């Protein structure tokens, strides 16, 4: 006879996702910002999950948080559970709604012309557009939140099919009072000693900081940032600069200015889809994107 007291817990997938975000950042405050909830509420939700599991998953430390032994065991299984749930939902929707597609885009990328073209081709299809955070680009495809994504390289592209749509020259974003502001263009030699902002992504840093430089020297380190508004504030305050797509200059604050950066590889705007996706809508969106999206775009992707 089965003991009902030993039945598996009914896990709330929303709480499981909250845990994976806290585990990624190991800091309740930063995780709360990513999840767009307040920190006390996040702490309560994690406690609820721990109660459901009957195990403590995280310990608070003076520097943030750390996974307990139980948390270390649960984390890979939590990620697998979320992936499985997303795939189950996506396959179910695909069976019930064969004419449905979600197109992702990151900040500063305009997808409207291609989305409209796809809707004209498939008037009965449910075509949606969804903004995606710069650090969720690969994940949003693999967990099937989106079916196609227009964004900028670099990001991990294994298990993805990537098509370059267009290139953008790069520029240097700086305060209006900087010594280089107002110049027609600058080169890497001009900024050899200028600190550049960093993010917690090695590939991003290598490309957008041009680090290392062609001569092997390292880009001077500026502050580490994770969100867009802090980035602009640090630049306006004169603490660092950042390299951006030159076409992004128009959407910034009046106390910032962009100067074209010459002699460097351009930024690449791409369409990414799952490598195993054979959807007719995805294939048709690729055709629409290649014909309709050729830059420039406004805003920042990173």
C-alpha positions in Angstrom: 0.0 0.0 0.0 1.3 3.4 -0.9 1.8 5.9 1.9 0.1 9.2 0.8 2.4 11.1 3.1 5.3 10.2 0.7 3.6 11.6 -2.4 5.7 14.1 -4.4 5.2 17.8 -3.5 3.1 20.0 -5.8 5.8 22.4 -7.0 4.8 25.9 -8.2 6.8 26.4 -11.4 6.8 30.2 -10.8 8.6 29.6 -7.5 11.1 27.2 -9.2 11.9 29.9 -11.8 12.4 32.5 -9.0 14.9 30.1 -7.4 16.9 29.7 -10.6 17.2 33.4 -11.0 18.4 33.9 -7.4 20.8 31.0 -7.9 22.2 32.7 -11.0 22.8 36.0 -9.3 23.4 34.7 -5.8 21.9 38.0 -4.6 18.3 38.6 -3.7 18.3 42.3 -4.6 19.7 41.8 -8.1 17.4 38.8 -8.7 14.4 40.8 -7.6 15.3 43.5 -10.1 15.5 40.9 -12.9 12.1 39.4 -11.9 10.5 42.9 -11.4 9.3 42.1 -7.9 10.3 43.5 -4.6 13.0 41.8 -2.5 10.8 40.9 0.6 8.3 39.3 -1.7 11.0 37.3 -3.5 12.3 36.1 -0.1 8.8 34.9 0.9 8.4 33.1 -2.4 11.8 31.3 -1.9 10.7 30.3 1.6 7.5 28.9 0.2 9.4 26.8 -2.3 11.7 25.5 0.5 8.6 24.6 2.5 7.2 22.7 -0.5 10.5 20.8 -0.9 11.2 20.4 2.8 14.8 21.6 2.4 16.7 24.9 2.7 18.1 25.9 -0.7 19.9 29.2 0.0 22.0 30.7 2.8 22.4 34.4 3.2 25.9 35.7 3.5 27.5 39.2 4.0 28.2 39.3 0.3 24.8 38.0 -0.9 23.6 34.4 -0.9 25.0 30.9 -1.6 23.5 27.6 -2.4 23.2 25.0 0.2 24.1 21.4 -0.6 20.4 20.8 -1.2 20.2 23.9 -3.4 23.2 22.6 -5.5 21.3 19.3 -6.0 18.0 21.0 -6.9 19.4 23.7 -9.3 20.1 21.5 -12.4 16.8 19.6 -11.8 14.9 22.9 -11.5 16.3 24.1 -14.8 15.4 20.8 -16.5 11.9 21.0 -15.0 11.4 24.5 -16.4 12.7 23.5 -19.8 10.4 20.5 -19.8 7.4 22.6 -18.9 8.1 25.2 -21.5 8.5 22.5 -24.2 5.3 20.8 -23.1 3.4 24.1 -23.3 5.0 25.0 -26.7 4.2 21.6 -28.3 0.7 21.7 -26.9 0.2 25.2 -28.4 1.7 24.1 -31.7 -0.8 21.3 -31.9 -3.8 23.5 -31.0 -2.6 26.6 -32.8 -0.5 25.6 -35.9 -0.4 29.2 -37.0 1.2 30.9 -34.1 4.7 32.5 -33.8 6.4 34.8 -31.3 9.2 37.0 -32.6 11.7 38.3 -30.1 13.8 41.4 -30.3 16.3 43.1 -28.1 16.6 46.8 -27.2 17.4 49.1 -30.1 16.2 46.6 -32.8 13.2 47.4 -34.9 11.3 44.3 -36.2 8.0 46.0 -37.1 8.4 45.9 -40.9 9.1 42.2 -40.9 6.3 41.4 -38.5 3.8 43.3 -40.6 5.1 41.5 -43.8 4.6 38.1 -42.1 1.1 39.1 -41.0 0.2 40.1 -44.6 1.5 36.7 -45.8 -0.4 34.8 -43.1 -3.6 36.7 -42.3 -5.0 34.0 -40.1 -1.8 33.5 -38.1 -1.2 34.7 -34.5 2.0 36.8 -34.9 3.3 38.3 -31.7 6.4 40.4 -30.9 8.1 40.2 -27.5 11.0 42.3 -26.1 13.8 40.1 -24.7 16.5 41.1 -22.2 20.0 41.1 -23.7 21.2 38.4 -21.3 18.3 36.1 -22.1 18.8 35.8 -25.8 19.8 32.2 -26.2 17.6 31.0 -23.3 14.4 32.6 -24.6 14.8 30.5 -27.8 15.7 27.2 -26.2 12.9 27.4 -23.7 10.5 28.4 -26.5 9.4 31.8 -25.2 10.1 33.0 -28.7 10.4 31.2 -32.0 12.7 33.7 -33.7 14.9 36.5 -32.3 16.4 39.6 -34.0 19.4 40.8 -32.0 23.0 41.6 -32.1 26.0 39.3 -31.8 27.8 38.1 -29.8 26.0 35.5 -27.7 26.2 31.7 -27.5 24.7 30.3 -30.7 25.0 26.5 -30.2 21.7 24.7 -31.1 20.7 27.8 -33.0 20.5 28.8 -36.7 21.9 32.3 -37.2 21.5 34.5 -40.2 23.2 37.9 -40.5 20.7 40.6 -41.6 22.8 43.7 -41.7 25.9 45.3 -40.2 26.2 48.6 -38.2 29.3 50.7 -37.7 30.2 51.2 -34.1 30.6 54.4 -32.1 31.8 55.6 -28.7 29.2 56.9 -26.2 30.6 59.6 -23.8 29.6 62.7 -21.8 29.1 65.9 -23.9 32.0 67.6 -22.0 34.6 64.9 -22.8 37.7 65.9 -24.6 36.8 63.7 -27.6 33.2 64.9 -27.8 32.5 66.7 -31.1 35.3 65.0 -33.1 34.3 63.6 -36.5 35.6 60.2 -35.5 38.0 58.4 -33.1 40.2 55.4 -33.2 41.3 52.8 -30.6 44.5 54.8 -30.2 42.4 57.8 -29.0 40.9 55.8 -26.2 43.9 53.6 -25.2 43.7 54.9 -21.7 39.9 55.4 -21.4 38.1 53.0 -19.1 35.2 51.1 -20.7 32.1 49.7 -18.9 32.0 46.0 -18.3 29.1 43.5 -18.0 29.1 39.9 -16.5 29.5 38.3 -20.0 33.0 37.5 -21.3 31.9 37.4 -25.0 30.1 40.7 -24.7 33.2 42.3 -23.1 35.5 40.9 -25.7 33.5 42.3 -28.6 32.1 45.6 -27.3 35.2 46.6 -25.3 37.5 45.3 -28.1 39.4 43.5 -25.4 42.2 42.6 -26.1 43.1 45.2 -28.6 44.8 44.2 -31.9 48.2 44.9 -30.4 47.5 42.6 -27.5 46.9 45.3 -24.9 43.9 45.2 -22.6 41.0 47.6 -22.5 41.1 49.7 -19.3 38.4 48.5 -16.9 35.5 50.7 -16.0 32.7 49.8 -13.6 30.8 46.5 -13.8 27.1 47.2 -14.7 24.1 45.0 -15.3 21.3 47.3 -16.3 20.8 50.0 -18.9 20.0 53.0 -16.8 23.0 52.5 -14.5 25.1 52.3 -17.6 24.0 55.7 -18.9 24.4 57.3 -15.5 28.0 56.1 -15.1 28.9 57.4 -18.6 27.2 60.8 -18.0 29.1 61.0 -14.7 32.4 60.6 -16.5 33.4 57.3 -14.9 33.7 55.4 -18.2 32.6 55.2 -21.8 31.0 52.4 -23.8 31.1 51.3 -27.4 27.7 51.1 -29.1 26.1 50.7 -32.5 26.6 54.0 -34.2 23.0 54.0 -35.3 21.9 54.0 -31.7 23.0 57.6 -31.1 19.6 59.3 -31.4 17.9 57.7 -28.4 20.2 58.9 -25.7 20.2 61.5 -23.0 21.1 65.1 -23.9 24.2 65.0 -21.6 25.6 62.1 -23.7 27.0 62.1 -27.2 28.3 59.5 -29.7 31.4 59.8 -31.9 32.0 57.3 -34.7 34.7 54.7 -33.9 36.8 53.9 -37.0 39.0 50.9 -37.7 37.0 48.3 -35.9 34.7 45.5 -37.0 31.0 46.5 -37.3 28.2 45.2 -35.1 26.2 42.3 -36.7 22.4 42.3 -36.4 21.2 38.7 -36.8 18.1 36.5 -36.9 18.4 33.5 -34.6 16.0 30.5 -34.5 16.2 27.0 -33.1 18.3 24.8 -35.3 15.7 22.0 -35.2 12.7 24.3 -36.0 11.0 23.4 -39.3 8.0 25.7 -38.9 6.7 27.3 -42.1 6.0 30.5 -40.2 9.6 30.6 -38.9 11.0 30.0 -42.4 8.7 32.7 -43.8 9.7 35.2 -41.1 13.3 34.6 -42.1 12.4 35.6 -45.7 10.5 38.7 -44.4 13.4 39.7 -42.1 16.0 39.4 -44.9 13.9 41.6 -47.2 12.5 44.1 -44.7 15.2 44.6 -42.1 18.4 46.4 -43.3 19.0 49.0 -40.5 19.5 51.4 -39.1 18.0 50.9 -35.7 17.7 53.2 -32.7 18.6 52.5 -29.1 21.0 50.2 -27.3 21.0 46.4 -27.3 23.5 45.9 -24.6 
